[in-house]
Amino acid sequence: MPRIFIGLGSNLDDRFGHLSQALQRLSSAQDLTIVQVAPIIETEPVGGPPQGPYLNTALQIESALSPGALLELTQGIELAMGRKPCAERWAPRIIDLDILFYGDSIVREPNLVIPHPHLHERWFVLQPLSVLAPDYAHPVLKRSIRDLLQLLPASQAADQEYLNGAFGAVK
């Protein structure tokens, strides 16, 4: 099975509760097993309107679902948790689930791009991924997560609070 990684984020209301609920919903899904979950980090929002900080994490899963079916599952969870479609880019959100990697697959479809097109630019994605799989190679950029994290400007990691072990490893 391919190594699949999903990013999770929330910056509205009970952020930790939203992440926990999304994790529970994913763990209850058929044909999906959570392998490990990175510690949660608190980060300032990137872009968009003024808004509060995010809690972010990443997880590794195993699944027989196709990339498209996995997207349907994650979007269904977002909708079930109350995420509303918003025309404004990078608006605050109850929950955000992004497919970051699906093995070495490269997917370019109108509603789905894998690897996630901006993950290599975002500390809040790379930091949790570096805990789960520091040597995992980006299938397009051919660089490890560790290398991509080190290439970011030091300012991206400044003022970020690391919330050690909020979820820990899930077996």
N, C-alpha and C positions, 0 to 999 in steps of 0.2 A: 504494500500500500504506500501511496505517496505521503511524504511529510507535509501536512497542511497546517498553516498558521493563520490565526484570526486575531485581529486587534479589537479591543473593546474600550469604549470611552463613554463617560457621562459627565455632564456639568449642570444638571438641574435637580433641584430638590434633594432627595436622599440618594446621592451619587453612589455610595457604597452599596446601598440596598438595590439600586438598579443593576449594578454590576453583578451582584449576587444572584438576582433574579434571572438575568440573562444567562449566567453560568448554569444555573439550575435547569433552565429551559433547554439549553444545549445538551446538558448531560442526560436529559430525558428523551432526547430525539432518537428515533430509530436510525440504525445504520451509522451511528456516530459515537465515538469514544473519546473522551478527553484524556490526553496523555499527561500533560503537565500545564500548569498555570504560573505565569511570572508574578512576582510581587507587584503590588499596585504602586503607581507613582502619581503624584499630584503635579500638574503642569499648568502653565498659563495658556490661554487659548491662542491659536495661531490664525490670524486673519479674522474677517467677519466683524459683526457689530460688537460693541462693548458687552462683555459677559464675564461670568465667574470662571474660576479655574476648573479644570477637568481632573477626574480620576481616570487613569489609563492602565491597561494591562494587555497582555497577549497570551494566547494559549496555543498549544499544539494539540491537534486532534488526529485521529485516524477515522476514515470514513470511506464507504463504498459509494457515496453520493457523487454524482458528476459535479463539476464546477457550477453549472447552471442550477442544478437541484440544491446545492449548498447555498447559493445566492438566494433562491426562493425561501429556503429555511430561515436564513439570517434576516431577510427582509420581513418575513412573517413574524418572527420574534419581535423585531423592532415595532411593527404595527400593533401587535398584541399588547406590547408594553406601553403603548400610547404615543409613540413617535408619530408626529404629524408631518406630512410632506410640506416642505418649505421652499419657496422660490429663492430665498436668500441663501447664498453660499456661505458655508461655515457658521451657520446660525447655532445658537445653543440647542442642546438635545438631551432628551431623557436617556437615550441609549444610542450608541453607534457601533455597529458590528461590521468590520471590513475584512474581507478575505485578502490576506497579505501575500501568501504563497500557496500554491497547490502543487507540491512536488516541484519538478522542473518544468511544469507546463507554462506555456506562454499563451494567454487567451486575450484576444482583441475582438470584442463584440460590442455592439452599441451600449449595452447596459452592464457590461462586465469586462474589466481589464485586470489581468493577473500576469505578473506580480502587480500589486497596487502601485499605480504610477508615481506616487509621491513618497513612498515609504523611505527611500534613501535620503530624503531631505528633512526628515522629521525625527528629532530626538525622542519624542514621546512614543514613537513606534519602535525605533531602533534599540532604545535602552531596554525595554522589556524583552524584545527578541534576543538581545545579546545575553540575557540570563538563560533563556531556553536553548539557544542554538548559536553560540558565538561563531562557530566555524561554518555555518550553513552558507552556501554560496548563492548569491542572487543570480538566477538563470540568465538574465539579460546583461547585467553589469559585470558579471564574473568576479565579484568581490565578496568577501565574507561579511557577515553582519558586523563583526568586530571592526573590520577595516572601514566599512561605511560609517560606523559610529565615530571612529577616529577622524574621519574626513570632515565631519561637521565642525562649524566654528565653535569655539569654546563657549561663546556667549549663549548658545542654545541650551546648554546644560546649567547655566547660572540660574540661581534662584529657584531651582526645582527641588521639591521636598520628596525624599524617598521614604515611602511608607513600608518598612520592612515586613515581609511575611504576612500581609493581610489575607492572602489566600493560601500561599504555599503550594506545594506540589500536590496534585490530585492523581491518584492511581486508579 
